């Protein structure tokens, strides 16, 4: 059966049911990473948020649900995922403030602009770049999963973040989630042209190593780095910690009270 037909699509919910999400049953599926990234974005009414590598739209949909007066630009290159993203915008009643752009983030600047990605047009950019190292990871036989999880070596992350930076207005904010062991690479990039960094490490359980890092950074900012307290996802059993549960229900932000 082809992956794009309705029988291969699941109806899921995010933020305690506030967001409906139709997504493919196979391939990359939205989960905790999407929740944490969306919770790092704190736009003001009237601002524009770009969801880069949007897939079926989970991150942008959660941002739109939490910030009613915000416009969201969903950027994705896979036409099947874009069709689901467009349908999800309708399901969640945000069609009038959603723009759907089919574009390859890794294409040249000229190609991105011809696709509709306008430089300096976004107040916020939220992105979860493909995060596996192709040299150390087995490529998934599922093409969509493989493309969602790995960037081309050796400069894929830099090219991806260049595209994100190009979209941001001066003093716009980049929100990024990545593997914890990619922190040095992320910071090396953000030292060039960004400031006001906020950083939070995400641990599966207490006394276990971090598995994710979430960063926000201001384009052209000069404020020093702020390191927030770590986020622990799970109690000793299988359940979420109170903070992780509140984040998954959309009741708090990731950097609440931290400037």
N, C-alpha and C positions, 0 to 999 in steps of 0.2 A: 504493500500500500504506500502511495506517495505521502511524504511527510506534510505536505501542504493541505491535505484534505481534512474536512472537519472531524472525521473519526480519529485523527491523530492529535487532536487539540483538547487540552484539559481546561476546565473552568476552575480557577483558583481564586483565593482572596488574600489580601494583604491588609495590614494595619487594623486587625481585628474586624475585618469585613468591610471597612470603609472604601477599599479599592478592589474592584473586580479585575482579574487578569486572565485572559485567554492566552495560553502558551502551549508550545509543542510538548507532547509527552516525552519525546526523545530529544536528545541534544541538551544544550545549556538551558538550565531553568533558574529563574530568579529565586533567591533565598536571602540568607542573613546578610551577605555582602551588599545586596541591593538596599536592604533596610538601613544598614549603617551608613551607606553613602548618602541616601536621601535624607537621613537624620542629621548629616553634617551641613546641609544647605539651609541657609536661613535668609531667604530673600525678603525684600520689602514689597509692598503693594506697588504694582506698575512695572516691576522689573522683569527682565527676560532671563530665563534659565535654559541653557542648552544641555541636553542629555546626550552625550557623545558615546556611540556604540550602544544605542538604546535597546537593541533587541526588540522585544515585544512591548517595551515602554515602562517597565516596572518602576524604575527610579523616578522618571519624570512624572508618572501618575501619582506616586506617593508625595512628591513635592507639591504637585498641584492640589492634592487633597488637603495638605496642611497649610498651604498659602493660597487662599482663594483668589486674590487679585493678581496672580502671577501668570505670565505667558510662558509656555514651554515649547522649545524646539527639539524635536526628536530626530536624531541623526543616526542612520543605519544604512548599510549597503545591501543587505539581503532582502530581496523583494518579498519573500514569503513572510519574514519577520515584520517587515514594514506594513504589510497588509493586516497582520494581527495587531500591530501597534495602532494603526488607524482605527480598527474596529474597537480596540480597548479605549481609545480616546472617546469614541461615541458611547460606549457602555458606561463610562464614568462621567459623562456629561461635560466634557471639557473641549469639545470640538472647536468652539469659537475662540479658544485661547491656546490651541495647539497647532503647531506647524510640523509637517512630516517631510523630512528631507532625505532623499536617497543619495548618499555620497560615501565614498571611500575615504576614511580619515587619513589613510597612508598615501593618498594620491598627491600629486604636486599641488602647490598653492593655486595655480591657474585652474586646474581641474576641479578643485574643491569650490572655487568661487563660481565657476560655470554651473556647478551642481546646485548652487544656492546658499553656500556657506559664506556669509558676509563678514569680512574682518571688523573687529571692534563693535560687534552687534549685541553681545551678551553681557549681562551684569554678573552672572554666575555660569560656570561650566562644571558639570558633574560628570565624572568618568570613572569607569572600572576597566582599565586597559586589560587586554588579554595578558594573563599573568604567568603562564608556564614558560620555563626556559626550554626551548626546543632541543637544545643540546643535552639536557638532562632528563627529559620527559618523553614518554612514549606517546606518539601522536594518536589521537582517537580515530578510529575508522569512520566515525560520524563526522562528515565534513563541517557541518555547522558547529558542532562541539569543538572540533579542532581549531577552527578559525576564531571562535570565541575565547579560546584558552591560551593561544600562543601567538607572539609577535615575531616577525622575521628578525634574525640576527644580522649584523651586530647592533643596529641602531634603531630597532623598531620602537622602543619606548620613547626615545628622543623625538622621533618623527611624529609619534602619536601626540606627545605633549606639545610639540611645536604647533600642531593643528589646533589644539585646545587653546594655547596662548594667543594664537592669531585671532580667534573668535572673541576673546575678552576685550572689553573696554578698558581704558586706563583705570586703575583701582578696582577693576573687576576681580572676582574671587574664583579661584580654581579649587574644586573639591575632588579629592582623589582617594581611592582605596586600592591597596596592593598587598602583595605578600610582605610579611615582616622582614624577610631577608633581602628584599629589594629596597629597603629604606635608604641605604647609602646612595644607590643609583638615583632614587627620586630626589634626595636632598641635593645631590650634585647638579641635577638639572635646575632645580628651583632656586639655587644660588644665583643663577643668571636671570635677572629681571624680575624676581619676586621677593617679597618680604612679608612680614606679619604672619609668619607661619604658625599654625596650631597643629599639634601632633598628638595622636592618641593611639596607643598600642592595644591590640585586642587579643585576649588570652582565652583559650577554650575553657580552662578551669584554673583555679588558684594554684600557684606553684608549678604551672606548666608554661613552657615557652610561648611567646606571642606567635600568632599565626597570621595576623593582618596588621597593617598600619593604615590609619585614616589621617589625611592631611588636608588642611585648607591653607591657601596662600594668596596674597594680594598682588596683583600685577602692578609692578612699580612701587610696591610698598617698602617701607623702611623699618618698621617695628621689629623688635627682636623675636626670636623663636620662643613659643610657649609650649611646654610639654604638659598635657593634661594627665590626670590620674588614669591608670590603666582601666580598661573595661574587661570584666570577667563575664563570659557568656553563660556558663553553666554552674549550677550547684554541684556538690559531690555526687548527687544522683544524676538523673538525666534532664531535670528541669532547668529552665532559664533562671538566672538570678533576677531579683526584682528590677534592677535597672535594665537588663536585657529584655525582660518582658515588657517593660514600659516603652522601650524603643520599638519593639515589634508591634505594639499597639498604637504607635504614633502619639504617645502621651508626653514625650520629652524629646529634646534634641541632643545630639551627641556632644556638643560643646556648650551645653546649657550653663550660663553664668561664667564662661571662660572667654575672655577677650584678648 
